[in-house]
């Protein structure tokens, strides 16, 4: 896991001006000033790196965002993504990496690293937890993998799935669900008795 350190040159020819980049789920956008302030951007970046190393990731994001607004390089977006990932916010980290990949000044290696990291975030394994009333139901995922009895917790690969829950004397419950960015998936069901079952 690397954190890109700011290496600003005295010239600002490669700095994008007037660009707007939406950052994560924030309502505010990242706006690069038409007159970059390289010295201030460098100082903010250094504060961001310090905050990152100290585990103050929300502070680091604020510093990196401010540095980018003042004309810092595209690596500030990468730093924001790394901070989001350390906060276990995989979806917003992926969004920041997508913004980083949209920049035109990335080296081939930086682009490859970012694409690899984005793929890893998108395919993170989620934990599926299923509870039922009554307990002891059998869970079938995608018509193949049979698990049980409930309550249970298992790993679930990223993507859409269909889950069926079976229990003797109760109606089968079938639910679509999607595992995304390693988020926990929790399903709690009160099973209904089958028609005609008098138990």
C-alpha positions in Angstrom: 0.0 0.0 0.0 1.8 3.1 -1.1 1.1 6.7 -0.4 2.1 9.1 -3.2 4.3 11.9 -1.8 4.0 15.3 -3.4 6.9 16.2 -5.7 5.9 19.6 -7.0 8.1 21.4 -9.5 8.5 25.1 -9.5 6.8 25.3 -12.8 3.0 24.8 -13.1 2.7 24.0 -16.7 1.3 20.5 -16.1 -1.2 21.7 -13.5 -4.8 21.5 -14.7 -6.7 24.7 -14.1 -10.4 25.1 -13.7 -11.0 21.4 -13.5 -13.7 20.1 -11.3 -13.6 16.6 -9.8 -16.3 15.2 -7.6 -14.7 13.6 -4.5 -16.3 10.5 -3.1 -19.8 11.0 -1.7 -19.1 14.6 -0.7 -21.5 17.2 -2.1 -18.6 19.6 -2.5 -16.4 19.3 -5.6 -12.7 19.6 -5.8 -11.9 22.7 -7.7 -8.4 23.6 -8.8 -7.7 27.3 -8.5 -6.9 29.1 -11.7 -3.7 30.4 -10.0 -2.1 27.4 -8.3 -0.4 28.1 -5.0 2.4 25.4 -5.1 4.0 26.3 -1.8 0.7 26.1 0.1 -0.2 22.8 -1.7 3.2 21.4 -0.8 2.7 22.3 2.9 -0.8 20.9 2.9 0.4 17.7 1.3 3.1 17.2 4.0 0.5 17.7 6.7 -1.7 15.2 5.0 1.2 12.6 4.9 1.8 13.3 8.6 -1.8 12.8 9.4 -2.0 9.6 7.4 1.1 8.1 9.1 -0.5 9.0 12.5 -3.7 7.2 11.5 -5.8 10.4 11.3 -7.3 9.5 8.0 -10.2 12.0 8.0 -7.7 14.8 8.6 -5.4 13.5 5.9 -8.3 13.6 3.4 -8.9 17.2 4.2 -5.3 18.1 3.7 -5.0 16.2 0.5 -8.2 17.7 -0.9 -7.0 21.2 0.0 -3.6 20.6 -1.6 -5.3 19.4 -4.8 -7.5 22.5 -4.9 -4.4 24.7 -4.6 -2.8 23.0 -7.6 -1.3 19.8 -6.2 -0.8 16.9 -8.6 -3.1 14.0 -9.4 -1.4 12.0 -6.7 -3.5 13.9 -4.1 -6.5 11.9 -5.4 -4.6 8.7 -5.0 -3.8 9.8 -1.4 -7.4 10.5 -0.7 -8.3 7.0 -2.0 -5.7 5.3 0.2 -7.0 7.3 3.2 -10.6 6.2 2.5 -9.4 2.6 2.2 -7.7 2.8 5.6 -11.1 4.0 7.0 -12.6 0.8 5.6 -14.7 2.8 3.1 -14.0 0.7 0.1 -16.8 2.2 -2.1 -15.7 5.8 -1.7 -12.1 4.7 -2.1 -13.0 3.1 -5.4 -14.7 6.3 -6.5 -11.6 8.3 -5.6 -9.4 5.9 -7.6 -11.8 6.3 -10.6 -11.3 10.0 -10.4 -7.5 9.5 -10.2 -7.6 7.2 -13.3 -9.5 9.9 -15.2 -6.4 12.2 -15.0 -4.2 12.4 -18.1 -0.9 12.9 -16.4 -0.5 9.4 -14.9 2.5 7.2 -15.7 1.8 3.8 -17.1 3.0 2.2 -13.8 0.8 4.5 -11.7 -2.2 3.7 -13.9 -1.6 0.0 -13.7 -1.2 0.2 -9.9 -4.5 2.1 -9.6 -6.4 -0.3 -11.9 -5.1 -3.2 -9.8 -6.2 -1.6 -6.6 -9.6 -0.7 -8.0 -10.2 -4.3 -9.1 -9.2 -5.5 -5.6 -11.7 -3.1 -4.0 -14.5 -4.1 -6.3 -14.0 -7.8 -5.7 -13.6 -7.7 -1.9 -15.3 -10.6 -0.2 -18.4 -9.8 2.0 -19.6 -11.6 5.1 -23.2 -12.9 4.7 -25.1 -13.4 8.0 -28.5 -15.2 8.0 -30.7 -15.5 11.0 -34.2 -17.1 11.0 -37.1 -17.5 13.3 -37.3 -20.4 13.9 -33.6 -21.2 13.8 -32.2 -24.3 12.0 -33.1 -23.4 8.4 -31.0 -24.5 5.4 -29.6 -21.7 3.2 -28.9 -22.3 -0.5 -26.9 -19.7 -2.4 -27.3 -19.4 -6.2 -29.0 -22.8 -6.3 -25.7 -24.6 -5.6 -24.1 -24.1 -2.3 -26.0 -25.4 0.7 -25.3 -24.0 4.1 -26.9 -24.4 7.5 -28.3 -24.5 10.0 -29.1 -20.9 10.7 -27.9 -18.7 12.3 -24.8 -18.7 10.1 -22.2 -16.4 8.7 -20.2 -17.2 5.5 -18.0 -15.4 3.0 -19.8 -14.2 -0.1 -18.0 -13.2 -3.3 -18.7 -9.9 -4.9 -21.7 -9.7 -7.2 -25.4 -10.5 -7.4 -26.7 -13.6 -5.7 -30.0 -15.4 -5.0 -30.5 -16.8 -1.6 -33.2 -19.4 -0.6 -34.0 -20.4 2.9 -35.8 -23.7 3.6 -37.2 -25.1 6.9 -39.4 -28.1 7.3 -43.0 -27.0 7.8 -42.3 -23.4 6.6 -42.6 -21.7 3.3 -39.4 -21.2 1.4 -38.1 -17.7 1.3 -36.1 -16.5 -1.8 -34.3 -13.2 -1.9 -32.0 -11.5 -4.3 -29.0 -9.8 -2.8 -25.7 -8.2 -3.9 -22.3 -8.3 -2.3 -20.4 -5.0 -2.9 -17.0 -3.7 -1.8 -16.8 -6.1 1.1 -19.8 -4.7 2.9 -21.5 -7.0 5.4 -24.8 -8.5 4.1 -27.3 -9.3 6.9 -30.6 -11.1 6.3 -33.0 -11.7 9.1 -36.2 -13.7 8.3 -39.3 -14.6 10.2 -40.4 -17.7 8.3 -44.1 -18.2 7.6 -45.8 -21.6 8.2 -46.7 -23.6 5.1 -50.4 -23.6 4.3 -52.0 -26.7 5.9 -49.2 -27.2 8.4 -50.9 -27.3 11.9 -47.9 -27.7 14.0 
